[in-house]
């Protein structure tokens, strides 16, 4: 199974994965990743992928959101 088609257009493509999967407390990396996401043409698709039922991404920065932000999004959907 390959990557979704939209990933080919992602602003983060080819960037160091460590930027998007920082260790806890590395807030500067999270902020830097979000800057990249803010320019991304497929940000919405990325966020939808990361928060989709059965595909939920628990770690990293996806679609301009950190883990805690995605948990809040998922809770809002289930309410």
Biopython code that builds the backbone (N, CA, C, O; Angstrom):
import numpy as np
from Bio.PDB.StructureBuilder import StructureBuilder

atoms = [
    (1, "UNK", "N", (0.846, -1.168, 0.000)),
    (1, "UNK", "CA", (0.000, 0.000, 0.000)),
    (1, "UNK", "C", (0.895, 1.235, 0.000)),
    (1, "UNK", "O", (1.783, 1.347, 0.845)),
    (2, "UNK", "N", (0.682, 2.152, -0.920)),
    (2, "UNK", "CA", (1.502, 3.348, -1.031)),
    (2, "UNK", "C", (0.900, 4.526, -0.292)),
    (2, "UNK", "O", (-0.139, 4.425, 0.362)),
    (3, "UNK", "N", (1.579, 5.627, -0.418)),
    (3, "UNK", "CA", (1.125, 6.869, 0.201)),
    (3, "UNK", "C", (-0.042, 7.445, -0.594)),
    (3, "UNK", "O", (-0.160, 7.215, -1.798)),
    (4, "UNK", "N", (-0.906, 8.200, 0.092)),
    (4, "UNK", "CA", (-1.991, 8.869, -0.632)),
    (4, "UNK", "C", (-1.425, 9.825, -1.684)),
    (4, "UNK", "O", (-0.348, 10.393, -1.504)),
    (5, "UNK", "N", (-2.146, 9.989, -2.755)),
    (5, "UNK", "CA", (-1.729, 10.833, -3.884)),
    (5, "UNK", "C", (-1.396, 12.269, -3.457)),
    (5, "UNK", "O", (-0.432, 12.851, -3.953)),
    (6, "UNK", "N", (-2.175, 12.833, -2.553)),
    (6, "UNK", "CA", (-1.971, 14.223, -2.148)),
    (6, "UNK", "C", (-0.612, 14.453, -1.499)),
    (6, "UNK", "O", (-0.112, 15.577, -1.513)),
    (7, "UNK", "N", (-0.013, 13.428, -0.936)),
    (7, "UNK", "CA", (1.280, 13.584, -0.266)),
    (7, "UNK", "C", (2.382, 14.041, -1.228)),
    (7, "UNK", "O", (3.380, 14.618, -0.797)),
    (8, "UNK", "N", (2.206, 13.789, -2.508)),
    (8, "UNK", "CA", (3.203, 14.226, -3.493)),
    (8, "UNK", "C", (3.305, 15.742, -3.570)),
    (8, "UNK", "O", (4.341, 16.278, -3.964)),
    (9, "UNK", "N", (2.238, 16.431, -3.197)),
    (9, "UNK", "CA", (2.191, 17.890, -3.267)),
    (9, "UNK", "C", (2.500, 18.561, -1.926)),
    (9, "UNK", "O", (2.481, 19.789, -1.838)),
    (10, "UNK", "N", (2.779, 17.790, -0.902)),
    (10, "UNK", "CA", (2.977, 18.329, 0.444)),
    (10, "UNK", "C", (4.232, 19.190, 0.546)),
    (10, "UNK", "O", (5.281, 18.853, -0.004)),
    (11, "UNK", "N", (4.106, 20.302, 1.256)),
    (11, "UNK", "CA", (5.234, 21.217, 1.462)),
    (11, "UNK", "C", (6.363, 20.539, 2.248)),
    (11, "UNK", "O", (7.523, 20.933, 2.127)),
    (12, "UNK", "N", (6.035, 19.548, 3.032)),
    (12, "UNK", "CA", (7.037, 18.872, 3.859)),
    (12, "UNK", "C", (7.789, 17.771, 3.117)),
    (12, "UNK", "O", (8.751, 17.209, 3.640)),
    (13, "UNK", "N", (7.357, 17.472, 1.927)),
    (13, "UNK", "CA", (7.994, 16.380, 1.173)),
    (13, "UNK", "C", (9.489, 16.658, 1.010)),
    (13, "UNK", "O", (9.888, 17.716, 0.524)),
    (14, "UNK", "N", (10.291, 15.706, 1.420)),
    (14, "UNK", "CA", (11.736, 15.819, 1.311)),
    (14, "UNK", "C", (12.402, 16.512, 2.489)),
    (14, "UNK", "O", (13.629, 16.601, 2.546)),
    (15, "UNK", "N", (11.606, 17.000, 3.424)),
    (15, "UNK", "CA", (12.172, 17.660, 4.604)),
    (15, "UNK", "C", (12.502, 16.602, 5.653)),
    (15, "UNK", "O", (11.978, 15.489, 5.595)),
    (16, "UNK", "N", (13.369, 16.939, 6.614)),
    (16, "UNK", "CA", (13.733, 15.966, 7.655)),
    (16, "UNK", "C", (12.520, 15.569, 8.511)),
    (16, "UNK", "O", (11.845, 16.440, 9.059)),
    (17, "UNK", "N", (12.242, 14.285, 8.629)),
    (17, "UNK", "CA", (11.113, 13.826, 9.433)),
    (17, "UNK", "C", (11.180, 14.294, 10.890)),
    (17, "UNK", "O", (10.144, 14.495, 11.523)),
    (18, "UNK", "N", (12.396, 14.470, 11.422)),
    (18, "UNK", "CA", (12.530, 14.906, 12.816)),
    (18, "UNK", "C", (11.828, 16.229, 13.072)),
    (18, "UNK", "O", (11.397, 16.491, 14.194)),
    (19, "UNK", "N", (11.707, 17.062, 12.053)),
    (19, "UNK", "CA", (11.023, 18.339, 12.203)),
    (19, "UNK", "C", (9.546, 18.131, 12.510)),
    (19, "UNK", "O", (8.956, 18.898, 13.272)),
    (20, "UNK", "N", (8.953, 17.112, 11.931)),
    (20, "UNK", "CA", (7.522, 16.861, 12.070)),
    (20, "UNK", "C", (7.182, 15.818, 13.135)),
    (20, "UNK", "O", (6.012, 15.597, 13.447)),
    (21, "UNK", "N", (8.212, 15.184, 13.688)),
    (21, "UNK", "CA", (8.020, 14.206, 14.754)),
    (21, "UNK", "C", (8.985, 14.495, 15.900)),
    (21, "UNK", "O", (9.843, 13.676, 16.228)),
    (22, "UNK", "N", (8.829, 15.683, 16.509)),
    (22, "UNK", "CA", (9.752, 16.076, 17.592)),
    (22, "UNK", "C", (9.462, 15.313, 18.881)),
    (22, "UNK", "O", (8.382, 14.755, 19.076)),
    (23, "UNK", "N", (10.452, 15.311, 19.736)),
    (23, "UNK", "CA", (10.289, 14.723, 21.068)),
    (23, "UNK", "C", (9.452, 15.668, 21.924)),
    (23, "UNK", "O", (9.401, 16.866, 21.644)),
    (24, "UNK", "N", (8.794, 15.152, 22.963)),
    (24, "UNK", "CA", (8.034, 16.026, 23.864)),
    (24, "UNK", "C", (8.905, 17.166, 24.393)),
    (24, "UNK", "O", (10.060, 16.967, 24.767)),
    (25, "UNK", "N", (8.332, 18.339, 24.413)),
    (25, "UNK", "CA", (9.041, 19.503, 24.910)),
    (25, "UNK", "C", (9.819, 20.274, 23.856)),
    (25, "UNK", "O", (10.332, 21.356, 24.138)),
    (26, "UNK", "N", (9.914, 19.736, 22.654)),
    (26, "UNK", "CA", (10.635, 20.431, 21.585)),
    (26, "UNK", "C", (9.674, 21.381, 20.858)),
    (26, "UNK", "O", (9.386, 21.218, 19.672)),
    (27, "UNK", "N", (9.196, 22.364, 21.599)),
    (27, "UNK", "CA", (8.178, 23.279, 21.090)),
    (27, "UNK", "C", (8.662, 24.105, 19.904)),
    (27, "UNK", "O", (7.867, 24.462, 19.034)),
    (28, "UNK", "N", (9.952, 24.412, 19.859)),
    (28, "UNK", "CA", (10.478, 25.178, 18.733)),
    (28, "UNK", "C", (10.350, 24.384, 17.430)),
    (28, "UNK", "O", (10.080, 24.964, 16.378)),
    (29, "UNK", "N", (10.540, 23.080, 17.490)),
    (29, "UNK", "CA", (10.382, 22.248, 16.295)),
    (29, "UNK", "C", (8.920, 22.173, 15.868)),
    (29, "UNK", "O", (8.610, 22.215, 14.677)),
    (30, "UNK", "N", (8.027, 22.063, 16.845)),
    (30, "UNK", "CA", (6.594, 22.049, 16.526)),
    (30, "UNK", "C", (6.218, 23.348, 15.819)),
    (30, "UNK", "O", (5.522, 23.329, 14.804)),
    (31, "UNK", "N", (6.678, 24.467, 16.354)),
    (31, "UNK", "CA", (6.383, 25.769, 15.741)),
    (31, "UNK", "C", (6.952, 25.862, 14.330)),
    (31, "UNK", "O", (6.295, 26.385, 13.430)),
    (32, "UNK", "N", (8.160, 25.361, 14.133)),
    (32, "UNK", "CA", (8.781, 25.388, 12.811)),
    (32, "UNK", "C", (8.009, 24.511, 11.823)),
    (32, "UNK", "O", (7.824, 24.889, 10.666)),
    (33, "UNK", "N", (7.566, 23.352, 12.277)),
    (33, "UNK", "CA", (6.782, 22.466, 11.416)),
    (33, "UNK", "C", (5.463, 23.134, 11.021)),
    (33, "UNK", "O", (5.027, 23.027, 9.874)),
    (34, "UNK", "N", (4.843, 23.813, 11.960)),
    (34, "UNK", "CA", (3.581, 24.499, 11.666)),
    (34, "UNK", "C", (3.764, 25.619, 10.643)),
    (34, "UNK", "O", (2.855, 25.902, 9.863)),
    (35, "UNK", "N", (4.926, 26.250, 10.645)),
    (35, "UNK", "CA", (5.205, 27.274, 9.631)),
    (35, "UNK", "C", (5.227, 26.631, 8.248)),
    (35, "UNK", "O", (4.665, 27.179, 7.300)),
    (36, "UNK", "N", (5.865, 25.488, 8.132)),
    (36, "UNK", "CA", (5.885, 24.768, 6.850)),
    (36, "UNK", "C", (4.452, 24.406, 6.454)),
    (36, "UNK", "O", (4.054, 24.594, 5.304)),
    (37, "UNK", "N", (3.693, 23.896, 7.396)),
    (37, "UNK", "CA", (2.307, 23.497, 7.115)),
    (37, "UNK", "C", (1.460, 24.680, 6.661)),
    (37, "UNK", "O", (0.549, 24.516, 5.851)),
    (38, "UNK", "N", (1.752, 25.860, 7.173)),
    (38, "UNK", "CA", (0.941, 27.030, 6.830)),
    (38, "UNK", "C", (1.050, 27.396, 5.350)),
    (38, "UNK", "O", (0.192, 28.105, 4.824)),
    (39, "UNK", "N", (2.091, 26.921, 4.682)),
    (39, "UNK", "CA", (2.268, 27.206, 3.254)),
    (39, "UNK", "C", (1.863, 26.025, 2.377)),
    (39, "UNK", "O", (1.985, 26.095, 1.154)),
    (40, "UNK", "N", (1.396, 24.972, 2.970)),
    (40, "UNK", "CA", (1.165, 23.723, 2.249)),
    (40, "UNK", "C", (-0.155, 23.735, 1.462)),
    (40, "UNK", "O", (-1.202, 24.080, 2.009)),
    (41, "UNK", "N", (-0.100, 23.359, 0.181)),
    (41, "UNK", "CA", (-1.316, 23.329, -0.633)),
    (41, "UNK", "C", (-2.258, 22.168, -0.298)),
    (41, "UNK", "O", (-3.412, 22.169, -0.728)),
    (42, "UNK", "N", (-1.780, 21.184, 0.461)),
    (42, "UNK", "CA", (-2.622, 20.029, 0.802)),
    (42, "UNK", "C", (-2.823, 19.907, 2.317)),
    (42, "UNK", "O", (-3.009, 18.809, 2.841)),
    (43, "UNK", "N", (-2.783, 21.020, 2.993)),
    (43, "UNK", "CA", (-2.930, 21.027, 4.459)),
    (43, "UNK", "C", (-4.252, 20.396, 4.899)),
    (43, "UNK", "O", (-4.273, 19.602, 5.839)),
    (44, "UNK", "N", (-5.324, 20.733, 4.245)),
    (44, "UNK", "CA", (-6.638, 20.171, 4.628)),
    (44, "UNK", "C", (-6.675, 18.662, 4.456)),
    (44, "UNK", "O", (-7.186, 17.942, 5.314)),
    (45, "UNK", "N", (-6.133, 18.188, 3.347)),
    (45, "UNK", "CA", (-6.104, 16.743, 3.103)),
    (45, "UNK", "C", (-5.271, 16.031, 4.165)),
    (45, "UNK", "O", (-5.626, 14.949, 4.632)),
    (46, "UNK", "N", (-4.161, 16.656, 4.534)),
    (46, "UNK", "CA", (-3.272, 16.094, 5.547)),
    (46, "UNK", "C", (-3.980, 15.996, 6.900)),
    (46, "UNK", "O", (-3.906, 14.970, 7.577)),
    (47, "UNK", "N", (-4.658, 17.060, 7.279)),
    (47, "UNK", "CA", (-5.376, 17.050, 8.552)),
    (47, "UNK", "C", (-6.511, 16.034, 8.533)),
    (47, "UNK", "O", (-6.729, 15.332, 9.520)),
    (48, "UNK", "N", (-7.226, 15.950, 7.434)),
    (48, "UNK", "CA", (-8.301, 14.957, 7.318)),
    (48, "UNK", "C", (-7.747, 13.539, 7.443)),
    (48, "UNK", "O", (-8.343, 12.690, 8.105)),
    (49, "UNK", "N", (-6.620, 13.293, 6.813)),
    (49, "UNK", "CA", (-5.965, 11.985, 6.896)),
    (49, "UNK", "C", (-5.573, 11.666, 8.341)),
    (49, "UNK", "O", (-5.783, 10.553, 8.824)),
    (50, "UNK", "N", (-5.002, 12.660, 9.015)),
    (50, "UNK", "CA", (-4.486, 12.444, 10.374)),
    (50, "UNK", "C", (-5.574, 12.292, 11.409)),
    (50, "UNK", "O", (-5.318, 11.770, 12.494)),
    (51, "UNK", "N", (-6.781, 12.734, 11.107)),
    (51, "UNK", "CA", (-7.872, 12.652, 12.085)),
    (51, "UNK", "C", (-8.975, 11.697, 11.664)),
    (51, "UNK", "O", (-9.997, 11.594, 12.343)),
    (52, "UNK", "N", (-8.784, 10.999, 10.557)),
    (52, "UNK", "CA", (-9.807, 10.085, 10.054)),
    (52, "UNK", "C", (-9.996, 8.903, 10.995)),
    (52, "UNK", "O", (-9.022, 8.374, 11.531)),
    (53, "UNK", "N", (-11.237, 8.487, 11.196)),
    (53, "UNK", "CA", (-11.487, 7.296, 12.008)),
    (53, "UNK", "C", (-10.728, 6.094, 11.449)),
    (53, "UNK", "O", (-10.753, 5.841, 10.245)),
    (54, "UNK", "N", (-10.068, 5.371, 12.315)),
    (54, "UNK", "CA", (-9.315, 4.198, 11.908)),
    (54, "UNK", "C", (-7.931, 4.506, 11.361)),
    (54, "UNK", "O", (-7.142, 3.586, 11.144)),
    (55, "UNK", "N", (-7.616, 5.769, 11.133)),
    (55, "UNK", "CA", (-6.327, 6.168, 10.583)),
    (55, "UNK", "C", (-5.677, 7.226, 11.466)),
    (55, "UNK", "O", (-4.694, 7.848, 11.063)),
    (56, "UNK", "N", (-6.195, 7.431, 12.628)),
    (56, "UNK", "CA", (-5.780, 8.531, 13.486)),
    (56, "UNK", "C", (-4.278, 8.509, 13.772)),
    (56, "UNK", "O", (-3.740, 7.514, 14.258)),
    (57, "UNK", "N", (-3.616, 9.619, 13.464)),
    (57, "UNK", "CA", (-2.182, 9.756, 13.723)),
    (57, "UNK", "C", (-1.991, 10.354, 15.112)),
    (57, "UNK", "O", (-2.415, 11.482, 15.363)),
    (58, "UNK", "N", (-1.370, 9.623, 15.999)),
    (58, "UNK", "CA", (-1.203, 10.065, 17.371)),
    (58, "UNK", "C", (0.060, 10.900, 17.584)),
    (58, "UNK", "O", (0.144, 11.638, 18.565)),
    (59, "UNK", "N", (1.010, 10.803, 16.715)),
    (59, "UNK", "CA", (2.259, 11.544, 16.921)),
    (59, "UNK", "C", (2.554, 12.444, 15.740)),
    (59, "UNK", "O", (2.066, 12.233, 14.630)),
    (60, "UNK", "N", (3.356, 13.441, 16.006)),
    (60, "UNK", "CA", (3.816, 14.328, 14.957)),
    (60, "UNK", "C", (2.905, 15.510, 14.684)),
    (60, "UNK", "O", (1.852, 15.678, 15.299)),
    (61, "UNK", "N", (3.349, 16.319, 13.743)),
    (61, "UNK", "CA", (2.589, 17.479, 13.285)),
    (61, "UNK", "C", (1.997, 17.113, 11.926)),
    (61, "UNK", "O", (2.726, 16.775, 10.993)),
    (62, "UNK", "N", (0.687, 17.183, 11.824)),
    (62, "UNK", "CA", (-0.040, 16.838, 10.604)),
    (62, "UNK", "C", (-1.036, 17.949, 10.317)),
    (62, "UNK", "O", (-1.787, 18.353, 11.204)),
    (63, "UNK", "N", (-1.050, 18.442, 9.101)),
    (63, "UNK", "CA", (-2.022, 19.459, 8.725)),
    (63, "UNK", "C", (-1.955, 20.706, 9.589)),
    (63, "UNK", "O", (-2.962, 21.385, 9.787)),
    (64, "UNK", "N", (-0.785, 21.004, 10.096)),
    (64, "UNK", "CA", (-0.611, 22.189, 10.918)),
    (64, "UNK", "C", (-1.081, 22.036, 12.352)),
    (64, "UNK", "O", (-1.258, 23.030, 13.056)),
    (65, "UNK", "N", (-1.286, 20.805, 12.791)),
    (65, "UNK", "CA", (-1.747, 20.569, 14.158)),
    (65, "UNK", "C", (-0.821, 19.603, 14.889)),
    (65, "UNK", "O", (-0.250, 18.689, 14.295)),
    (66, "UNK", "N", (-0.690, 19.828, 16.174)),
    (66, "UNK", "CA", (0.073, 18.929, 17.039)),
    (66, "UNK", "C", (-0.879, 17.881, 17.622)),
    (66, "UNK", "O", (-2.093, 17.950, 17.429)),
    (67, "UNK", "N", (-0.314, 16.929, 18.323)),
    (67, "UNK", "CA", (-1.088, 15.809, 18.860)),
    (67, "UNK", "C", (-2.284, 16.261, 19.699)),
    (67, "UNK", "O", (-3.400, 15.780, 19.502)),
    (68, "UNK", "N", (-2.055, 17.168, 20.616)),
    (68, "UNK", "CA", (-3.127, 17.630, 21.512)),
    (68, "UNK", "C", (-4.242, 18.315, 20.717)),
    (68, "UNK", "O", (-5.422, 18.148, 21.028)),
    (69, "UNK", "N", (-3.875, 19.070, 19.712)),
    (69, "UNK", "CA", (-4.868, 19.754, 18.885)),
    (69, "UNK", "C", (-5.740, 18.760, 18.115)),
    (69, "UNK", "O", (-6.942, 18.970, 17.957)),
    (70, "UNK", "N", (-5.132, 17.693, 17.645)),
    (70, "UNK", "CA", (-5.913, 16.671, 16.928)),
    (70, "UNK", "C", (-6.838, 15.924, 17.877)),
    (70, "UNK", "O", (-7.948, 15.555, 17.491)),
    (71, "UNK", "N", (-6.408, 15.698, 19.092)),
    (71, "UNK", "CA", (-7.307, 15.063, 20.079)),
    (71, "UNK", "C", (-8.542, 15.931, 20.297)),
    (71, "UNK", "O", (-9.658, 15.419, 20.389)),
    (72, "UNK", "N", (-8.341, 17.234, 20.379)),
    (72, "UNK", "CA", (-9.470, 18.149, 20.561)),
    (72, "UNK", "C", (-10.412, 18.085, 19.358)),
    (72, "UNK", "O", (-11.632, 18.083, 19.525)),
    (73, "UNK", "N", (-9.861, 18.035, 18.169)),
    (73, "UNK", "CA", (-10.686, 17.921, 16.957)),
    (73, "UNK", "C", (-11.507, 16.645, 17.003)),
    (73, "UNK", "O", (-12.707, 16.669, 16.732)),
    (74, "UNK", "N", (-10.875, 15.537, 17.342)),
    (74, "UNK", "CA", (-11.596, 14.260, 17.389)),
    (74, "UNK", "C", (-12.680, 14.272, 18.454)),
    (74, "UNK", "O", (-13.769, 13.745, 18.227)),
    (75, "UNK", "N", (-12.404, 14.861, 19.609)),
    (75, "UNK", "CA", (-13.438, 14.940, 20.661)),
    (75, "UNK", "C", (-14.622, 15.759, 20.184)),
    (75, "UNK", "O", (-15.773, 15.416, 20.455)),
    (76, "UNK", "N", (-14.338, 16.847, 19.470)),
    (76, "UNK", "CA", (-15.415, 17.686, 18.951)),
    (76, "UNK", "C", (-16.303, 16.957, 17.960)),
    (76, "UNK", "O", (-17.508, 17.201, 17.908)),
    (77, "UNK", "N", (-15.724, 16.078, 17.187)),
    (77, "UNK", "CA", (-16.504, 15.300, 16.212)),
    (77, "UNK", "C", (-17.398, 14.288, 16.894)),
    (77, "UNK", "O", (-18.496, 14.003, 16.416)),
    (78, "UNK", "N", (-16.937, 13.743, 18.005)),
    (78, "UNK", "CA", (-17.710, 12.692, 18.675)),
    (78, "UNK", "C", (-18.773, 13.269, 19.603)),
    (78, "UNK", "O", (-19.641, 12.536, 20.077)),
    (79, "UNK", "N", (-18.717, 14.548, 19.863)),
    (79, "UNK", "CA", (-19.701, 15.174, 20.780)),
    (79, "UNK", "C", (-21.037, 15.406, 20.100)),
    (79, "UNK", "O", (-21.966, 15.920, 20.724)),
]
sb = StructureBuilder()
sb.init_structure("model")
sb.init_model(0)
sb.init_chain("A")
sb.init_seg("    ")
for serial, (resi, resn, name, xyz) in enumerate(atoms, 1):
    if name == "N":
        sb.init_residue(resn, " ", resi, " ")
    sb.init_atom(name, np.array(xyz, "f"), 0.0, 1.0, " ", f" {name:<3s}", serial, name[0])
structure = sb.get_structure()
